[in-house]
Amino acid sequence: TAYQIHNLPMNQNLSREDAADLVRTWYVGFLLAGNFSADSPEEVHAKKAIFARKYSDWSDADNWLMKLEEQHYKGSPVPSYDSTLRLVQGIGETYFHFNDGECRALKTTLRDMEGKKAGRVRLSTFYKKSLYSHWRFTEKADYLRTLGALDDSDEKQPQVIIANYMMARPNCLESSGLYAICCRNE
């Protein structure tokens, strides 16, 4: 558990700093669908730093978490095990709010690239956007076709189908083996 990785006692209150560090460890694990482990506090800090550099929207994701922490710990002098556990559960229950914002930003980005055909983006435009944006539109045409997100009825100008791309399972956060958090079907 995050407590064990950080060598923190479960039966004592934590400092705000330790609680924030612990919660961020859990949060990174959540964002990586549980595919996160470390054997020491030093290793977990190094891995979280790498994650923060590679996760394109880490600043916004971390700000969302900080606001959630502020609301949760308001009026509490020191975080307890139970209050930290409730906060972590709250992340899972409310993350869709943050995800909705991410989905709106993705939709806006794709709509801004929309070509003459409504709801579609030329594949070449799709790829070019990844060169100067934090979005990594790098999926190969065959993969997009498999997802049902490629309209290649005109072989010379294949197009990404915005709605199908947004709703594709790879764009969902597989936060656990039980559920995934996806963009809403609007």
MOLINDA-V343096 format. One line per field, one symbol per residue. phi: phi as a letter, one per 20 degrees, with the letter a starting at -180 (. if undefined). psi: psi as a letter, one per 40 degrees, with the letter a starting at -180 (. if undefined). burial: + if it has 9 or more other C-alpha atoms within 8 Angstrom, else -. A space follows every 10 residues. Layout:
phi=???
psi=???
burial=???
This chain:
phi=.fffgeldfe dcfdfgffff ffffffffff fdlnebbbdb gfffffffff gffeffdggf fffgfffffg ffegndfcfe gfffffffff ffedggfffg ffffffffgf ffegefegmc cggffgffff fcbffdecff gffffffmdc ddfdgfcfce egffffefgf eeeefafebc ddffed
psi=iddddefiie eiiiiddddd dddddddddd defeghiiei dddddddddd ddddhdfddd dddddddddd ddehehdhhi dddddddddd dddedddddd dddddddddd ddehadhhei hhddddddde dfiehggehi ddddddefeh hfdhddgiih hdddddehde eihgeiedii hiiih.
burial=--+-++---- --++----+- -++-++++++ ++++---+-- +-++--++-- ++-----+-- +--++--++- --+-----++ +-++--++-- +------+++ --+--++--+ +-++----++ +++-+++-++ ---------- ---++-+-++ +------+++ ++-+++++-- ++++++---+ +++---
